[in-house]
Amino acid sequence: MNNKTFILRVTALWAFNEAFLGGILHSVKLPFTGMVLAAFAIICIILIGSVDPNAILKALLLVAIVKFTLSPQTPLTAYIAVGFQGLTGYLILRPKSFFLIKCILFAALAMIQTALQKAIVLTLVYSSQFWSAINKLLDSLLKDFGIKDHNYAFIILSIYVFIHVIAGIFAAVFAYRFSKIHAVNRKDEASGGKILTQNEIATFLQKKKKKHLKIVPLILLLFAILYALKYFAIIPADSVQNDIIQIIIRGALILLIWSYFVAPIITTIFFRWLTKKRTAFKDEIAVLLTFTPEIKEIVNKSWRDSKSLNIFVRIPHFISESFRVFLLKEN
């Protein structure tokens, strides 16, 4: 298999991971779904970078287009995460010297971003009061056991990040070893996915907008009630309840501004740009979509075949088998 075909097949795996795999893993109630998806993407980026690091940017663009085409309901934050992974991989893996070390560094950074993404969003939306509320709650629950005050939120978050980084290192080492295998064969399957037309995309976005507009009055009413409770001092200013109300008010206001003013503008501009690029890369997109049924079948089979394994063994086995069968299958 030549380098161009190999990169295309790996890109197809990356696109499937972004567009479909999350739904499959959620349906089987797999823990740490976000970590598994990030590991899958990391392996794909490293495999592409092992052949041609400059091809990562094009692959990133193709993945974003496929994600937009097949899952136009995907929030903007998901594209930010994919973009961070792709750009970070491109910048770190471009010089191929000390490649294993760079793979591990890239995987660690990508996993830290994955682990901290929700924490950053929570901090921006609810401020540091959110973490203070968690610490106060845990202090009240654990003081009866003689446990002194600690920054529980930081401890929990640190453990969460550490688990992600370890998973990233394993993913990087696997991808590095896999990149050394050159005997790659493939079997073409004449099947494809449905590409949404411009009218279908516009209709979908319009329906979504109308659905969101229905809940705006409810959000505004909740915001008004909470603000009234705070303004008229119905709840003491130094109470935990007051902190909670402040968190909710701040969060509701920021989410309202983001959801109905900022995000729609950015999303419209970004999707229009992706639409133009989709036309330019229509041939590559068509080829990527033909791989979708094959990848889906392989992923489902890999998960079923590993059902007898412990969950900590099953996840890496599932990932390695999915890559091995799709990229190394014989004609």
ZIRAPE-V83038 format. One record per backbone hydrogen bond with DSSP energy under -0.5 kcal/mol. NH is the residue of the N-H (numbers start at 0). CO is the residue of the C=O. Records with the same first field share a line. If there is no record, write none. Layout:
BEGIN
NH = CO ; CO
END
This chain:
BEGIN
5 = 1
6 = 2
7 = 3
8 = 4
9 = 5
10 = 6
11 = 7
12 = 8
13 = 9
14 = 10
15 = 11
16 = 12
17 = 13
18 = 14
19 = 15
20 = 15
21 = 16
22 = 19
23 = 19
24 = 20
25 = 21
26 = 22
27 = 23
28 = 25
29 = 24
32 = 29
35 = 31
36 = 32
37 = 33
38 = 34
39 = 35
40 = 36
41 = 37
42 = 38
43 = 39
44 = 40
45 = 41
46 = 42
47 = 43
48 = 44
49 = 45
50 = 46 ; 47
51 = 47
52 = 48
54 = 51
55 = 52
57 = 53
58 = 54
59 = 55
60 = 56
61 = 57
62 = 58
63 = 59
64 = 60
65 = 61
66 = 62
67 = 63
68 = 64
69 = 65
70 = 66
73 = 70
77 = 74
78 = 74
79 = 75
80 = 76
81 = 77
82 = 78
83 = 79
84 = 80
85 = 81
86 = 82
87 = 83
88 = 84
89 = 85
90 = 86
91 = 87
92 = 88
93 = 89
95 = 93
98 = 95
101 = 97
102 = 98
103 = 99
104 = 100
105 = 101
106 = 102
107 = 103
108 = 104
109 = 105
110 = 106
111 = 107
112 = 108
113 = 109
114 = 110
115 = 111
116 = 112
117 = 113
119 = 115
120 = 116
121 = 117
122 = 118
123 = 119
124 = 120
125 = 121
126 = 122
129 = 126
131 = 127
132 = 128
133 = 129
134 = 130
135 = 131
136 = 132
137 = 133
138 = 134
139 = 135
140 = 136
141 = 137
142 = 138
144 = 141
145 = 142
146 = 141
151 = 149
154 = 150
155 = 151
156 = 152
157 = 153
158 = 154
159 = 155
160 = 156
161 = 157
162 = 158
163 = 159
164 = 160
165 = 161
166 = 162
167 = 163
168 = 164
169 = 165
170 = 166
171 = 167
172 = 168
173 = 169
174 = 170
175 = 171
176 = 172
177 = 173
178 = 174
179 = 175 ; 176
180 = 177
181 = 179
183 = 181
190 = 188
195 = 193
200 = 196
201 = 197
202 = 198
203 = 199
204 = 200
205 = 201
206 = 202
207 = 203
208 = 204
209 = 205
210 = 206
211 = 207
212 = 208
213 = 209
214 = 210 ; 211
215 = 211 ; 212
216 = 212
218 = 214
219 = 215
220 = 216
221 = 217
222 = 218
223 = 219
224 = 220
225 = 221
226 = 222
227 = 223
228 = 224
229 = 225
230 = 226
231 = 227
232 = 229
233 = 228
234 = 228
238 = 235
242 = 238
243 = 239
244 = 240
245 = 241
246 = 242
247 = 243
248 = 244
249 = 245
250 = 246
251 = 247
252 = 248
253 = 249
254 = 250
255 = 251
256 = 252
257 = 253
258 = 254
259 = 255
260 = 256
261 = 256
262 = 257
264 = 260
265 = 261
266 = 262
267 = 263
268 = 264
269 = 265
270 = 266
271 = 267
272 = 268
273 = 269
274 = 270
275 = 271
276 = 272
277 = 273
278 = 274
279 = 275
280 = 276
281 = 278
284 = 280
285 = 281
286 = 282
287 = 283
288 = 284
289 = 285
290 = 286 ; 287
291 = 288
294 = 290
295 = 291
296 = 292
297 = 293
298 = 294
299 = 295
300 = 296
301 = 297
302 = 298
303 = 299
304 = 300
305 = 301
306 = 303
308 = 305
312 = 309
313 = 309
314 = 310
316 = 312
317 = 313
318 = 314
319 = 315
320 = 316
321 = 317
322 = 318
323 = 319
324 = 320
325 = 321
326 = 322
327 = 323
328 = 324
END
